[in-house]
């Protein structure tokens, strides 16, 4: 089981930035406020980021996850991402 730690580092009018640690792998992740509302308006930004990493870790090892990315890009690699995260699978 991987340990995921999410720390918000910045908040702007358009979104948030996070440092995410998965075991010993560090990631810089951004999340747009509009995208959060689109796929899961009932969770905090931190919770969405954590769930997104759980989703990724079910499909690939921590070393394969991009070091820096916007959460919305996950659906380009995994088309089922939005429906799984939003609970509409």
C-alpha positions, 0 to 999 in steps of 0.5 A, spaced: 500 500 500 502 506 497 502 512 502 500 518 499 501 525 502 497 531 499 500 538 501 497 545 498 502 550 496 498 555 492 491 557 491 489 562 486 483 565 483 483 559 478 485 553 482 490 550 486 497 547 486 500 541 490 506 537 492 504 530 492 508 525 495 507 517 494 512 513 498 519 517 496 516 520 489 515 527 489 510 530 484 507 537 483 500 537 481 495 543 479 488 543 479 483 548 476 477 550 480 472 549 474 475 542 473 473 540 480 466 543 479 466 539 473 468 532 476 466 532 483 463 538 486 462 534 493 470 533 495 475 538 497 481 539 492 486 535 496 481 529 497 480 529 489 488 530 488 488 524 493 483 520 489 486 521 483 493 518 485 489 512 488 486 511 481 493 512 478 496 507 483 491 502 481 494 502 474 501 504 474 507 504 479 509 510 482 515 511 478 511 512 472 506 517 474 508 524 471 512 529 476 509 535 474 502 535 471 495 538 471 489 533 474 485 534 468 490 531 463 489 524 467 483 523 462 488 523 456 491 517 458 485 514 462 479 515 458 475 512 464 478 517 469 472 522 470 467 517 470 470 513 476 472 519 480 465 522 479 462 516 481 458 515 474 462 508 472 
